[in-house]
Amino acid sequence: MSSTESPDTRAALPVPPAGPGPRAGGAGETVRSVNLPGLTVTVRSPDGTAPGRGDGSGPREPALFVHGLGGSSQNWSGLMPLLADRVDGEALDLPGFGYSPPPDDGVYSVSAQARAVIRYLDTTGRGPVHLVGNSMGGAAATRVAAVRPDLVRTLTLISPALPELRPQLSAVPTALLAVPGIARLFSRLTRDWTPERRTREVLSLCYGDPGRVTPEGLTSAVDEYARRLELPYFWEVMERSARGLVDAYTLGGQHNLWRQAERVLAPTLLVYGGRDRLVGYRMARRAAATFRGARLLTLPEAGHVAMMEYPEAVARAFRELLDSDVTEKTADAGRS
């Protein structure tokens, strides 16, 4: 990447549109569409998992994974199989992202994304779930856990997009997508960029070390990026979703995301990357002090998508969260 490039054109999207795992409908995953009131969501889950945990201790508990702005359910394709013996995992394509069409009302606020998650859990009856969110998905998951604690067994947040008073300069171009017309302007300024160049620019923004992306992962991401650029609503979804995220940062009172974080009752795991260029590493301390009794995993070499960069480390921390939840419930049962 040339040091003379404008920073406004480097932040194409805040999360790669595809991960290192299988593509939609590929070997190793099942992908299906679920019709909900006012929207349709695509749901991805690993194939070939046994109905039990594999250790004789009973059935797997449900888990739901929620991606960030510009992402898709494929962002979880590297992590979900590592947890398949413990949880029955599913990942959503939020409305307008991945293979999910736009919602009927055209609203892309953080609250709307949270409502989509709630609507899915209420309709399918899968709750309470182990809820996992990254970036914008982490903000939506926080809101779900705060307003519907009955749906959330544990909460895991990977670089959650919670309000920062002093955002990093490298995150400013992404916020500019919220300005009307900027997304379309960006598309015109970069119309000669190949999908591979676009994807590499995104990876350089999101990964602590883009060299960790495998050749197969890069090919998958490039193909997915090219597909989504052909969607007539692609830039509109990006603009409105970015605006919804910026708006969520400005909300006060009980709707403020930090205020809602204080209300979360579920055991919480926080994951932050030391090389995150979109969510400040310094926010880890504030988040750990806000979510009551939260566990904190910091990965100094990770960027914004630790579940894609270091899935094994995230999986270990998630397992420890589940083990502590089981221990606490057993202790509570013994005292009752």
N, C-alpha and C positions, 0 to 999 in steps of 0.2 A: 504494500500500500504506500503510495507516495505521500511524503510529509507535506506536500503542497496542496493536497486535496482539501476542499472545503469541508469542515466538520459537519456542516448541515447535510451533506450527502453521504456521510459515512454511516449514520444511524438509520439504515433502511427500515428495519423492523427490530423490535427488542428481543424477540425469541425466534430461533430457527423454526421454520414451518414444519420440519420433519426431524426426527431423531435418528439415532444409529440403528434402530430396530427395523423389523419388517414393515413393508408398505401396506397400505390399506388392502385388506383381503389376502395378504401374502401368507406364506407358510408360517405357522406358529402363532397366529392371531385370528380371532373371530371379530368381525365388524358387522354391526347391525344398526338399523335406524329405529328410533322409538318416537312415536307420535305423542306429544303432550299438548295440553291446552295452550294454543297460541304459538306453538313452536314445535320443531322436530329436531332431535339431537342424534348424532351418531355416537355409538358406544363401542369401545374397543376393549377386548379382554384376551389374555393369553389362552392358547389352546392346550389341551392335553393335561390339565391339572387334575389331581385326584380329589375326591370329595372330602377327604380328611386331611389333617395337618401332616400326616406322615410320621407322627411320634406317638400315636395312640391316644392322644389327649382330647380328641373330639373334632367336630367340624370346623372349617375355617370361617372366620368372621368376615363380613363384607367390608370392602374398602373402595373408596372413590377418589380418583385422581383428576385434578383440575389444572389445565395449562394456563399460560400467561398470554399477554397481548401479542398477537402475531403468531402464536403457537398452535398446537393441535394435540390430539390424544397421542400422536406418535412421539411426543416428547417424553412419554413414560414407557416406551417400548423396551428400554434398557433396564429399567428398575423393576417393573411388575413381575417378570419371570423370576427374579431373585427372591421375591416374597410370596411366590405362589403356594408354598407349602404352609404358610401361616395365614394368608388372607385370600379371599375370593375377590380379586381386584378387577375394577373396571375404570376406564378412562373416558371422559367425555370430550367431544368436540363441542365447545360452546357455540351458541347460535351465531352463524356467520363465519365461523372458522372451520378449518379442516374440511370435512364432508357434510357439515351441518348447514342447511340453508339459513338465510336471515330470518329473524323472528317476525311474526306478523305485524307487530307494532313498531318495528324499526328502532327500538330503544336498546342501547348498548352500555348503559351505566353499570357501575359495580353492583348496585342494588338489583338491576335487571339480571346480571349474571348470577348473583346469589339466588334470585327467585327461580332461575332456570334449574339450578342445583336442587333447590328445595322441591320444585315441581317434579323433578325426576325421582327424587327419593320418596316423596309422598305417593306418586303414581305407582311406582314399582314395589313399595313397601320394604325397601332394603335397609332402611335405617333402624337403629343407629349404626353408622359406619365409621371406620377409621378414615377421616377426611384429610386429603393431602392436596396442597395447592402451591403453585409457583407464581411469583410475580403478581400480575393482576389476579390470577387464580387464587393466590394467597390472600389478597384483599377480600375477594368474594367469599372464600372459605372462612375468614375471620368473621364476616358479617353473618354467615349461616350459623356458625357456632354460637354467636352472641344472641341471635333472635330465635333460633330453634335448637336449643341444647338437647332436646329429645332425639335429634337426628345425628348427633355427633358423639361417638365413643371416645376417640382421641383426635387430636388435631396436629398435623405436621405442616409447617410452613417453610418453604425454601425460597429465600430472598423475597419475602412478601413485600408488595408495593404499598407500604404504609407511609403516611405523609412525612416528608422531610422538610425542615425549615430551610436548609441550605443544600439543595440537590447538587450532585456532582456535575461538573460542566459537561462530562461525556454523556449525561442523561438528558441534557437540554434539547438536543435535536429531536429526540423521541417525543418529548412534551410538545414540541412545535407541530407535530402531526395533528394536534388538537385544533390548531388555528384553521378556520375555514379556508379551503383552497390550497393549503400547503401540500397536502398529500398528492393532489392532482399536479401541482407544480413540480413536486419531486419526481413524479412518474414521467413528466415531460423532459425534465433535465437529465434523467437517466434512461431515456428510451433506447439508447444505443448499448446499454449494458447487457451482457449476456446473463442468463439465469445463473451460470456458475459464478460470475463476478459478483452478482447481487448476493448469492449465498455466502461466498467467502467474506464479503463485507460484514454480513450479519454475524457470522461465526466469530470474526475478529472482535466484534463488540460484546458478544455474549459469553465466549469461552475465556477462561483464564489462560489457556494454552490451546489455540485452534489446532495445533499439531496432534492433539489427542483424538481428533475426529478420524475415523477409519475411512479408507477409500469407499467402502460400501455405504457408510453413513453419509459421506459427501454426495455420492451419486443419488441416494434416496432423497436428500434434502434438495438438491438441484432439480430433480424431476418434480418434486412436490411444489417447489416454488414456481416452476414454469407452469404447472397446472393451475395454480391459484391466481397467477397473474392474468390468466385468460378469463377468470370469473368476472362478470359485469359489475358485481358489487364489491370487489376486492378493496379498492381504495376508499370507498364510502364506509365500509365496515372499519377499516383502520382508523380513519379520521374520527368517526363517531365514538369508537371504543377508546381512543386516546383522550378525546374530550371528556368522556365519562370518567376516566381515571383521574384526570386533572380536576374535574368537578368534585370528585370524592375527597381529594386532598383539601378542598376548601370548606367542606361541611363542618359546622360547629355543633355544639350541644350533644345530645344522645346519639346522633347519627355520625359523629366524628369517629373515624376508624380506630383511633387510639382509645377513645372512651369505650368503644365496643370491645376492644381487646381486653380491657379491664373486666368486662362482664363474662368472658369465656370461662366456663367451668371445667371443660374437658382437659385431661392431661395433654400437655402441649410440648412438641419438639420443634425447635427453631434451628434452621440451617442457614449459615451465611458464608459467602466466599470472600476471601481476602482480596481477590482481583476483580471483584464485581464492579463493573463500570456503570451500572444502572441503579442499583440499590447500595447505598453507602455501607461499608463494613462497620462503620461506627454505630450504625443503627442496631447492631446486635445487642449491645449493652442495654439500650433503652427497651428493646422488645423483651429481653430476658427479665427486666424489672417490671414490665407491664403485665405480661401473661403470668398469672399466679402459678408458682411452682414449676415454671417452664424448664425443660432441659435445653441446653444450647450446644450445638455442634458447629465449630468454626473450622473451615477448610482453607488454609492460607493460600493455596495455589488455585482454588476454584474461582470461577467467574459467577455469572448470573444463573446458570443452569446446572447446579451441582449434581442433580439426579441423572444428568446426561454425561457429565464429566467424570464423576466419581460415584457411580451407582452402588458399588460394593460398600463404600463407607456410609452412604446414606441408608442402605439396607440394614447395616449393622445397628446404626442408631435407632432406626425404626423398630427393629426387633427388640432392642432394649426398652423402648417405650412400651411396646406390647407386654413384655415380661413384667415391667413395673406395674402396669395397669392390672394384670392378672393377680400379682402379689397383693396389691392394695385391695382389690375386690375380695380376695380370700381372707385378708385380715378383717375387713369390714364384716364379712359373713360370720367370722368367729366371734366378733364382739357383740353381734346382734342376738 
